[in-house]
Amino acid sequence: MAVPKRKLSRSRTRRRRSQWKLKAPNWVLCPRCHGDRLPHHVCPHCGFYDGRIVVNHEQ
């Protein structure tokens, strides 16, 4: 089993971990209502996806 021969310094560890970032979600416009939605997801405003209504939002 591989075991480190020397202890890694804090700066080396933190430098490596500095790349562990979260990305903001990539929002796109809904072609029907022009509201914000995630790509490849049903629009939360109008329920439209792939050229048809998937979720009915009648109130």
PDB file of N, H, CA, C and O in Angstrom:
ATOM      1  N   MET A   1       0.840  -1.181   0.000  1.00  0.00           N
ATOM      2  CA  MET A   1       0.000   0.000   0.000  1.00  0.00           C
ATOM      3  C   MET A   1       0.883   1.241   0.000  1.00  0.00           C
ATOM      4  O   MET A   1       1.890   1.284   0.707  1.00  0.00           O
ATOM      5  N   ALA A   2       0.519   2.246  -0.781  1.00  0.00           N
ATOM      6  H   ALA A   2      -0.299   2.211  -1.355  1.00  0.00           H
ATOM      7  CA  ALA A   2       1.326   3.455  -0.872  1.00  0.00           C
ATOM      8  C   ALA A   2       1.096   4.331   0.355  1.00  0.00           C
ATOM      9  O   ALA A   2      -0.038   4.644   0.716  1.00  0.00           O
ATOM     10  N   VAL A   3       2.191   4.711   0.975  1.00  0.00           N
ATOM     11  H   VAL A   3       3.112   4.457   0.681  1.00  0.00           H
ATOM     12  CA  VAL A   3       2.133   5.561   2.161  1.00  0.00           C
ATOM     13  C   VAL A   3       3.085   6.726   1.922  1.00  0.00           C
ATOM     14  O   VAL A   3       4.210   6.511   1.471  1.00  0.00           O
ATOM     15  N   PRO A   4       2.655   7.975   2.218  1.00  0.00           N
ATOM     16  CA  PRO A   4       3.561   9.106   2.001  1.00  0.00           C
ATOM     17  C   PRO A   4       4.802   9.010   2.907  1.00  0.00           C
ATOM     18  O   PRO A   4       4.712   8.634   4.076  1.00  0.00           O
ATOM     19  N   LYS A   5       5.947   9.358   2.333  1.00  0.00           N
ATOM     20  H   LYS A   5       6.019   9.663   1.383  1.00  0.00           H
ATOM     21  CA  LYS A   5       7.187   9.295   3.101  1.00  0.00           C
ATOM     22  C   LYS A   5       7.342  10.507   4.010  1.00  0.00           C
ATOM     23  O   LYS A   5       7.943  10.413   5.080  1.00  0.00           O
ATOM     24  N   ARG A   6       6.792  11.660   3.579  1.00  0.00           N
ATOM     25  H   ARG A   6       6.304  11.737   2.709  1.00  0.00           H
ATOM     26  CA  ARG A   6       6.910  12.891   4.365  1.00  0.00           C
ATOM     27  C   ARG A   6       5.539  13.539   4.513  1.00  0.00           C
ATOM     28  O   ARG A   6       4.652  13.346   3.681  1.00  0.00           O
ATOM     29  N   LYS A   7       5.382  14.300   5.574  1.00  0.00           N
ATOM     30  H   LYS A   7       6.103  14.456   6.250  1.00  0.00           H
ATOM     31  CA  LYS A   7       4.133  15.043   5.797  1.00  0.00           C
ATOM     32  C   LYS A   7       4.059  16.199   4.797  1.00  0.00           C
ATOM     33  O   LYS A   7       5.040  16.912   4.586  1.00  0.00           O
ATOM     34  N   LEU A   8       2.888  16.376   4.188  1.00  0.00           N
ATOM     35  H   LEU A   8       2.091  15.797   4.360  1.00  0.00           H
ATOM     36  CA  LEU A   8       2.708  17.501   3.272  1.00  0.00           C
ATOM     37  C   LEU A   8       2.475  18.772   4.071  1.00  0.00           C
ATOM     38  O   LEU A   8       1.773  18.766   5.082  1.00  0.00           O
ATOM     39  N   SER A   9       3.065  19.851   3.611  1.00  0.00           N
ATOM     40  H   SER A   9       3.635  19.856   2.790  1.00  0.00           H
ATOM     41  CA  SER A   9       2.893  21.123   4.315  1.00  0.00           C
ATOM     42  C   SER A   9       1.476  21.656   4.117  1.00  0.00           C
ATOM     43  O   SER A   9       0.769  21.236   3.201  1.00  0.00           O
ATOM     44  N   ARG A  10       1.076  22.570   4.971  1.00  0.00           N
ATOM     45  H   ARG A  10       1.650  22.910   5.715  1.00  0.00           H
ATOM     46  CA  ARG A  10      -0.251  23.178   4.866  1.00  0.00           C
ATOM     47  C   ARG A  10      -0.412  23.923   3.546  1.00  0.00           C
ATOM     48  O   ARG A  10      -1.465  23.856   2.913  1.00  0.00           O
ATOM     49  N   SER A  11       0.636  24.632   3.135  1.00  0.00           N
ATOM     50  H   SER A  11       1.492  24.687   3.649  1.00  0.00           H
ATOM     51  CA  SER A  11       0.525  25.421   1.906  1.00  0.00           C
ATOM     52  C   SER A  11       0.336  24.516   0.688  1.00  0.00           C
ATOM     53  O   SER A  11      -0.435  24.849  -0.212  1.00  0.00           O
ATOM     54  N   ARG A  12       1.024  23.388   0.650  1.00  0.00           N
ATOM     55  H   ARG A  12       1.651  23.117   1.381  1.00  0.00           H
ATOM     56  CA  ARG A  12       0.881  22.475  -0.478  1.00  0.00           C
ATOM     57  C   ARG A  12      -0.523  21.858  -0.494  1.00  0.00           C
ATOM     58  O   ARG A  12      -1.132  21.720  -1.555  1.00  0.00           O
ATOM     59  N   THR A  13      -1.023  21.493   0.671  1.00  0.00           N
ATOM     60  H   THR A  13      -0.528  21.605   1.533  1.00  0.00           H
ATOM     61  CA  THR A  13      -2.368  20.917   0.762  1.00  0.00           C
ATOM     62  C   THR A  13      -3.417  21.944   0.372  1.00  0.00           C
ATOM     63  O   THR A  13      -4.341  21.633  -0.380  1.00  0.00           O
ATOM     64  N   ARG A  14      -3.285  23.154   0.871  1.00  0.00           N
ATOM     65  H   ARG A  14      -2.535  23.407   1.482  1.00  0.00           H
ATOM     66  CA  ARG A  14      -4.267  24.198   0.576  1.00  0.00           C
ATOM     67  C   ARG A  14      -4.201  24.639  -0.872  1.00  0.00           C
ATOM     68  O   ARG A  14      -5.223  24.987  -1.464  1.00  0.00           O
ATOM     69  N   ARG A  15      -3.005  24.628  -1.451  1.00  0.00           N
ATOM     70  H   ARG A  15      -2.174  24.345  -0.970  1.00  0.00           H
ATOM     71  CA  ARG A  15      -2.865  24.972  -2.865  1.00  0.00           C
ATOM     72  C   ARG A  15      -3.595  23.957  -3.738  1.00  0.00           C
ATOM     73  O   ARG A  15      -4.241  24.328  -4.718  1.00  0.00           O
ATOM     74  N   ARG A  16      -3.495  22.690  -3.386  1.00  0.00           N
ATOM     75  H   ARG A  16      -2.970  22.389  -2.590  1.00  0.00           H
ATOM     76  CA  ARG A  16      -4.195  21.652  -4.130  1.00  0.00           C
ATOM     77  C   ARG A  16      -5.706  21.783  -3.956  1.00  0.00           C
ATOM     78  O   ARG A  16      -6.457  21.623  -4.919  1.00  0.00           O
ATOM     79  N   ARG A  17      -6.154  22.072  -2.745  1.00  0.00           N
ATOM     80  H   ARG A  17      -5.544  22.203  -1.963  1.00  0.00           H
ATOM     81  CA  ARG A  17      -7.587  22.166  -2.460  1.00  0.00           C
ATOM     82  C   ARG A  17      -8.211  23.467  -2.946  1.00  0.00           C
ATOM     83  O   ARG A  17      -9.433  23.607  -2.914  1.00  0.00           O
ATOM     84  N   SER A  18      -7.413  24.408  -3.387  1.00  0.00           N
ATOM     85  H   SER A  18      -6.419  24.294  -3.413  1.00  0.00           H
ATOM     86  CA  SER A  18      -7.964  25.683  -3.846  1.00  0.00           C
ATOM     87  C   SER A  18      -8.797  25.523  -5.114  1.00  0.00           C
ATOM     88  O   SER A  18      -9.545  26.429  -5.481  1.00  0.00           O
ATOM     89  N   GLN A  19      -8.672  24.376  -5.787  1.00  0.00           N
ATOM     90  H   GLN A  19      -8.064  23.640  -5.488  1.00  0.00           H
ATOM     91  CA  GLN A  19      -9.420  24.137  -7.020  1.00  0.00           C
ATOM     92  C   GLN A  19     -10.764  23.453  -6.770  1.00  0.00           C
ATOM     93  O   GLN A  19     -11.519  23.211  -7.713  1.00  0.00           O
ATOM     94  N   TRP A  20     -11.068  23.142  -5.512  1.00  0.00           N
ATOM     95  H   TRP A  20     -10.455  23.339  -4.747  1.00  0.00           H
ATOM     96  CA  TRP A  20     -12.326  22.464  -5.185  1.00  0.00           C
ATOM     97  C   TRP A  20     -13.443  23.485  -5.103  1.00  0.00           C
ATOM     98  O   TRP A  20     -13.886  23.823  -4.006  1.00  0.00           O
ATOM     99  N   LYS A  21     -13.901  23.977  -6.223  1.00  0.00           N
ATOM    100  H   LYS A  21     -13.541  23.703  -7.115  1.00  0.00           H
ATOM    101  CA  LYS A  21     -14.902  25.043  -6.242  1.00  0.00           C
ATOM    102  C   LYS A  21     -16.216  24.510  -6.784  1.00  0.00           C
ATOM    103  O   LYS A  21     -16.250  23.522  -7.518  1.00  0.00           O
ATOM    104  N   LEU A  22     -17.286  25.175  -6.412  1.00  0.00           N
ATOM    105  H   LEU A  22     -17.259  25.977  -5.815  1.00  0.00           H
ATOM    106  CA  LEU A  22     -18.589  24.897  -6.997  1.00  0.00           C
ATOM    107  C   LEU A  22     -18.843  25.891  -8.113  1.00  0.00           C
ATOM    108  O   LEU A  22     -18.479  27.062  -8.008  1.00  0.00           O
ATOM    109  N   LYS A  23     -19.475  25.417  -9.193  1.00  0.00           N
ATOM    110  H   LYS A  23     -19.771  24.465  -9.278  1.00  0.00           H
ATOM    111  CA  LYS A  23     -19.825  26.315 -10.283  1.00  0.00           C
ATOM    112  C   LYS A  23     -21.268  26.758 -10.130  1.00  0.00           C
ATOM    113  O   LYS A  23     -22.109  26.002  -9.643  1.00  0.00           O
ATOM    114  N   ALA A  24     -21.551  27.971 -10.542  1.00  0.00           N
ATOM    115  H   ALA A  24     -20.869  28.585 -10.938  1.00  0.00           H
ATOM    116  CA  ALA A  24     -22.931  28.454 -10.554  1.00  0.00           C
ATOM    117  C   ALA A  24     -23.688  27.717 -11.654  1.00  0.00           C
ATOM    118  O   ALA A  24     -23.106  27.408 -12.694  1.00  0.00           O
ATOM    119  N   PRO A  25     -24.985  27.427 -11.447  1.00  0.00           N
ATOM    120  CA  PRO A  25     -25.732  26.719 -12.491  1.00  0.00           C
ATOM    121  C   PRO A  25     -25.860  27.559 -13.761  1.00  0.00           C
ATOM    122  O   PRO A  25     -25.950  28.785 -13.710  1.00  0.00           O
ATOM    123  N   ASN A  26     -25.864  26.873 -14.890  1.00  0.00           N
ATOM    124  H   ASN A  26     -25.791  25.876 -14.932  1.00  0.00           H
ATOM    125  CA  ASN A  26     -25.939  27.522 -16.194  1.00  0.00           C
ATOM    126  C   ASN A  26     -27.409  27.667 -16.589  1.00  0.00           C
ATOM    127  O   ASN A  26     -28.017  26.709 -17.065  1.00  0.00           O
ATOM    128  N   TRP A  27     -27.982  28.849 -16.399  1.00  0.00           N
ATOM    129  H   TRP A  27     -27.488  29.628 -16.012  1.00  0.00           H
ATOM    130  CA  TRP A  27     -29.387  29.088 -16.703  1.00  0.00           C
ATOM    131  C   TRP A  27     -29.555  29.408 -18.181  1.00  0.00           C
ATOM    132  O   TRP A  27     -28.683  30.025 -18.793  1.00  0.00           O
ATOM    133  N   VAL A  28     -30.694  28.983 -18.760  1.00  0.00           N
ATOM    134  H   VAL A  28     -31.402  28.482 -18.263  1.00  0.00           H
ATOM    135  CA  VAL A  28     -31.048  29.301 -20.136  1.00  0.00           C
ATOM    136  C   VAL A  28     -32.466  29.876 -20.143  1.00  0.00           C
ATOM    137  O   VAL A  28     -33.196  29.754 -19.160  1.00  0.00           O
ATOM    138  N   LEU A  29     -32.846  30.495 -21.244  1.00  0.00           N
ATOM    139  H   LEU A  29     -32.253  30.594 -22.043  1.00  0.00           H
ATOM    140  CA  LEU A  29     -34.189  31.055 -21.350  1.00  0.00           C
ATOM    141  C   LEU A  29     -35.151  30.019 -21.913  1.00  0.00           C
ATOM    142  O   LEU A  29     -34.815  29.285 -22.842  1.00  0.00           O
ATOM    143  N   CYS A  30     -36.332  29.967 -21.350  1.00  0.00           N
ATOM    144  H   CYS A  30     -36.605  30.563 -20.595  1.00  0.00           H
ATOM    145  CA  CYS A  30     -37.388  29.091 -21.855  1.00  0.00           C
ATOM    146  C   CYS A  30     -37.865  29.656 -23.196  1.00  0.00           C
ATOM    147  O   CYS A  30     -38.126  30.855 -23.289  1.00  0.00           O
ATOM    148  N   PRO A  31     -37.985  28.823 -24.237  1.00  0.00           N
ATOM    149  CA  PRO A  31     -38.408  29.348 -25.542  1.00  0.00           C
ATOM    150  C   PRO A  31     -39.870  29.794 -25.569  1.00  0.00           C
ATOM    151  O   PRO A  31     -40.273  30.532 -26.469  1.00  0.00           O
ATOM    152  N   ARG A  32     -40.662  29.356 -24.600  1.00  0.00           N
ATOM    153  H   ARG A  32     -40.335  28.756 -23.870  1.00  0.00           H
ATOM    154  CA  ARG A  32     -42.091  29.680 -24.609  1.00  0.00           C
ATOM    155  C   ARG A  32     -42.398  30.924 -23.773  1.00  0.00           C
ATOM    156  O   ARG A  32     -43.027  31.860 -24.268  1.00  0.00           O
ATOM    157  N   CYS A  33     -41.956  30.943 -22.498  1.00  0.00           N
ATOM    158  H   CYS A  33     -41.445  30.184 -22.096  1.00  0.00           H
ATOM    159  CA  CYS A  33     -42.303  32.065 -21.617  1.00  0.00           C
ATOM    160  C   CYS A  33     -41.111  32.983 -21.346  1.00  0.00           C
ATOM    161  O   CYS A  33     -41.268  34.015 -20.694  1.00  0.00           O
ATOM    162  N   HIS A  34     -39.940  32.628 -21.828  1.00  0.00           N
ATOM    163  H   HIS A  34     -39.812  31.789 -22.357  1.00  0.00           H
ATOM    164  CA  HIS A  34     -38.704  33.412 -21.655  1.00  0.00           C
ATOM    165  C   HIS A  34     -38.327  33.576 -20.194  1.00  0.00           C
ATOM    166  O   HIS A  34     -37.692  34.565 -19.828  1.00  0.00           O
ATOM    167  N   GLY A  35     -38.704  32.627 -19.359  1.00  0.00           N
ATOM    168  H   GLY A  35     -39.219  31.823 -19.656  1.00  0.00           H
ATOM    169  CA  GLY A  35     -38.272  32.611 -17.963  1.00  0.00           C
ATOM    170  C   GLY A  35     -36.989  31.807 -17.825  1.00  0.00           C
ATOM    171  O   GLY A  35     -36.615  31.064 -18.733  1.00  0.00           O
ATOM    172  N   ASP A  36     -36.327  31.952 -16.709  1.00  0.00           N
ATOM    173  H   ASP A  36     -36.630  32.555 -15.971  1.00  0.00           H
ATOM    174  CA  ASP A  36     -35.086  31.213 -16.474  1.00  0.00           C
ATOM    175  C   ASP A  36     -35.394  29.765 -16.104  1.00  0.00           C
ATOM    176  O   ASP A  36     -36.320  29.480 -15.344  1.00  0.00           O
ATOM    177  N   ARG A  37     -34.590  28.861 -16.663  1.00  0.00           N
ATOM    178  H   ARG A  37     -33.838  29.093 -17.280  1.00  0.00           H
ATOM    179  CA  ARG A  37     -34.709  27.441 -16.320  1.00  0.00           C
ATOM    180  C   ARG A  37     -33.359  26.786 -16.524  1.00  0.00           C
ATOM    181  O   ARG A  37     -32.493  27.339 -17.202  1.00  0.00           O
ATOM    182  N   LEU A  38     -33.175  25.602 -15.937  1.00  0.00           N
ATOM    183  H   LEU A  38     -33.879  25.153 -15.386  1.00  0.00           H
ATOM    184  CA  LEU A  38     -31.961  24.835 -16.140  1.00  0.00           C
ATOM    185  C   LEU A  38     -32.062  24.080 -17.464  1.00  0.00           C
ATOM    186  O   LEU A  38     -33.156  23.675 -17.858  1.00  0.00           O
ATOM    187  N   PRO A  39     -30.934  23.884 -18.159  1.00  0.00           N
ATOM    188  CA  PRO A  39     -30.994  23.136 -19.412  1.00  0.00           C
ATOM    189  C   PRO A  39     -31.410  21.691 -19.174  1.00  0.00           C
ATOM    190  O   PRO A  39     -31.033  21.092 -18.167  1.00  0.00           O
ATOM    191  N   HIS A  40     -32.186  21.131 -20.096  1.00  0.00           N
ATOM    192  H   HIS A  40     -32.492  21.618 -20.914  1.00  0.00           H
ATOM    193  CA  HIS A  40     -32.686  19.758 -20.040  1.00  0.00           C
ATOM    194  C   HIS A  40     -33.609  19.532 -18.849  1.00  0.00           C
ATOM    195  O   HIS A  40     -33.689  18.418 -18.332  1.00  0.00           O
ATOM    196  N   HIS A  41     -34.304  20.575 -18.412  1.00  0.00           N
ATOM    197  H   HIS A  41     -34.239  21.480 -18.832  1.00  0.00           H
ATOM    198  CA  HIS A  41     -35.282  20.480 -17.326  1.00  0.00           C
ATOM    199  C   HIS A  41     -36.587  21.134 -17.779  1.00  0.00           C
ATOM    200  O   HIS A  41     -36.596  21.985 -18.668  1.00  0.00           O
ATOM    201  N   VAL A  42     -37.678  20.721 -17.152  1.00  0.00           N
ATOM    202  H   VAL A  42     -37.670  20.030 -16.430  1.00  0.00           H
ATOM    203  CA  VAL A  42     -38.977  21.333 -17.413  1.00  0.00           C
ATOM    204  C   VAL A  42     -38.951  22.759 -16.858  1.00  0.00           C
ATOM    205  O   VAL A  42     -38.402  22.997 -15.782  1.00  0.00           O
ATOM    206  N   CYS A  43     -39.538  23.699 -17.586  1.00  0.00           N
ATOM    207  H   CYS A  43     -39.984  23.506 -18.460  1.00  0.00           H
ATOM    208  CA  CYS A  43     -39.605  25.083 -17.135  1.00  0.00           C
ATOM    209  C   CYS A  43     -40.484  25.156 -15.886  1.00  0.00           C
ATOM    210  O   CYS A  43     -41.626  24.698 -15.925  1.00  0.00           O
ATOM    211  N   PRO A  44     -39.988  25.720 -14.774  1.00  0.00           N
ATOM    212  CA  PRO A  44     -40.803  25.786 -13.562  1.00  0.00           C
ATOM    213  C   PRO A  44     -41.935  26.805 -13.662  1.00  0.00           C
ATOM    214  O   PRO A  44     -42.861  26.768 -12.852  1.00  0.00           O
ATOM    215  N   HIS A  45     -41.880  27.717 -14.640  1.00  0.00           N
ATOM    216  H   HIS A  45     -41.127  27.747 -15.298  1.00  0.00           H
ATOM    217  CA  HIS A  45     -42.894  28.760 -14.766  1.00  0.00           C
ATOM    218  C   HIS A  45     -44.096  28.299 -15.593  1.00  0.00           C
ATOM    219  O   HIS A  45     -45.244  28.522 -15.209  1.00  0.00           O
ATOM    220  N   CYS A  46     -43.820  27.650 -16.740  1.00  0.00           N
ATOM    221  H   CYS A  46     -42.887  27.468 -17.051  1.00  0.00           H
ATOM    222  CA  CYS A  46     -44.922  27.284 -17.635  1.00  0.00           C
ATOM    223  C   CYS A  46     -45.094  25.780 -17.826  1.00  0.00           C
ATOM    224  O   CYS A  46     -46.096  25.356 -18.403  1.00  0.00           O
ATOM    225  N   GLY A  47     -44.149  24.957 -17.358  1.00  0.00           N
ATOM    226  H   GLY A  47     -43.335  25.301 -16.889  1.00  0.00           H
ATOM    227  CA  GLY A  47     -44.274  23.512 -17.486  1.00  0.00           C
ATOM    228  C   GLY A  47     -43.977  22.978 -18.872  1.00  0.00           C
ATOM    229  O   GLY A  47     -44.403  21.873 -19.206  1.00  0.00           O
ATOM    230  N   PHE A  48     -43.265  23.729 -19.680  1.00  0.00           N
ATOM    231  H   PHE A  48     -42.920  24.628 -19.408  1.00  0.00           H
ATOM    232  CA  PHE A  48     -42.985  23.407 -21.072  1.00  0.00           C
ATOM    233  C   PHE A  48     -41.640  22.697 -21.185  1.00  0.00           C
ATOM    234  O   PHE A  48     -40.673  23.106 -20.541  1.00  0.00           O
ATOM    235  N   TYR A  49     -41.561  21.621 -22.007  1.00  0.00           N
ATOM    236  H   TYR A  49     -42.346  21.289 -22.529  1.00  0.00           H
ATOM    237  CA  TYR A  49     -40.282  20.956 -22.262  1.00  0.00           C
ATOM    238  C   TYR A  49     -40.359  20.222 -23.587  1.00  0.00           C
ATOM    239  O   TYR A  49     -41.334  19.518 -23.851  1.00  0.00           O
ATOM    240  N   ASP A  50     -39.351  20.376 -24.414  1.00  0.00           N
ATOM    241  H   ASP A  50     -38.559  20.947 -24.199  1.00  0.00           H
ATOM    242  CA  ASP A  50     -39.193  19.652 -25.674  1.00  0.00           C
ATOM    243  C   ASP A  50     -40.387  19.829 -26.606  1.00  0.00           C
ATOM    244  O   ASP A  50     -40.828  18.873 -27.244  1.00  0.00           O
ATOM    245  N   GLY A  51     -40.908  21.049 -26.686  1.00  0.00           N
ATOM    246  H   GLY A  51     -40.550  21.826 -26.168  1.00  0.00           H
ATOM    247  CA  GLY A  51     -41.972  21.353 -27.621  1.00  0.00           C
ATOM    248  C   GLY A  51     -43.367  20.966 -27.165  1.00  0.00           C
ATOM    249  O   GLY A  51     -44.301  21.005 -27.965  1.00  0.00           O
ATOM    250  N   ARG A  52     -43.535  20.592 -25.895  1.00  0.00           N
ATOM    251  H   ARG A  52     -42.776  20.560 -25.245  1.00  0.00           H
ATOM    252  CA  ARG A  52     -44.863  20.235 -25.408  1.00  0.00           C
ATOM    253  C   ARG A  52     -44.989  20.583 -23.933  1.00  0.00           C
ATOM    254  O   ARG A  52     -43.987  20.774 -23.244  1.00  0.00           O
ATOM    255  N   ILE A  53     -46.227  20.663 -23.453  1.00  0.00           N
ATOM    256  H   ILE A  53     -47.041  20.508 -24.013  1.00  0.00           H
ATOM    257  CA  ILE A  53     -46.474  20.952 -22.050  1.00  0.00           C
ATOM    258  C   ILE A  53     -46.411  19.623 -21.283  1.00  0.00           C
ATOM    259  O   ILE A  53     -47.137  18.679 -21.595  1.00  0.00           O
ATOM    260  N   VAL A  54     -45.545  19.569 -20.292  1.00  0.00           N
ATOM    261  H   VAL A  54     -44.955  20.336 -20.039  1.00  0.00           H
ATOM    262  CA  VAL A  54     -45.340  18.365 -19.511  1.00  0.00           C
ATOM    263  C   VAL A  54     -46.055  18.465 -18.175  1.00  0.00           C
ATOM    264  O   VAL A  54     -46.656  17.493 -17.717  1.00  0.00           O
ATOM    265  N   VAL A  55     -45.995  19.642 -17.541  1.00  0.00           N
ATOM    266  H   VAL A  55     -45.507  20.432 -17.913  1.00  0.00           H
ATOM    267  CA  VAL A  55     -46.628  19.865 -16.254  1.00  0.00           C
ATOM    268  C   VAL A  55     -47.690  20.949 -16.443  1.00  0.00           C
ATOM    269  O   VAL A  55     -47.407  22.019 -16.982  1.00  0.00           O
ATOM    270  N   ASN A  56     -48.897  20.667 -16.001  1.00  0.00           N
ATOM    271  H   ASN A  56     -49.127  19.798 -15.563  1.00  0.00           H
ATOM    272  CA  ASN A  56     -49.994  21.634 -16.142  1.00  0.00           C
ATOM    273  C   ASN A  56     -49.999  22.550 -14.929  1.00  0.00           C
ATOM    274  O   ASN A  56     -50.077  22.072 -13.797  1.00  0.00           O
ATOM    275  N   HIS A  57     -49.917  23.871 -15.148  1.00  0.00           N
ATOM    276  H   HIS A  57     -49.854  24.259 -16.068  1.00  0.00           H
ATOM    277  CA  HIS A  57     -49.871  24.863 -14.072  1.00  0.00           C
ATOM    278  C   HIS A  57     -51.165  25.662 -13.977  1.00  0.00           C
ATOM    279  O   HIS A  57     -51.124  26.869 -13.741  1.00  0.00           O
ATOM    280  N   GLU A  58     -52.281  25.030 -14.151  1.00  0.00           N
ATOM    281  H   GLU A  58     -52.315  24.049 -14.342  1.00  0.00           H
ATOM    282  CA  GLU A  58     -53.547  25.754 -14.045  1.00  0.00           C
ATOM    283  C   GLU A  58     -53.921  25.948 -12.585  1.00  0.00           C
ATOM    284  O   GLU A  58     -53.715  25.066 -11.751  1.00  0.00           O
ATOM    285  N   GLN A  59     -54.482  27.138 -12.289  1.00  0.00           N
ATOM    286  H   GLN A  59     -54.649  27.854 -12.967  1.00  0.00           H
ATOM    287  CA  GLN A  59     -54.862  27.439 -10.896  1.00  0.00           C
ATOM    288  C   GLN A  59     -56.288  27.875 -10.815  1.00  0.00           C
ATOM    289  O   GLN A  59     -56.783  28.169  -9.727  1.00  0.00           O
TER     290      GLN A  59
END
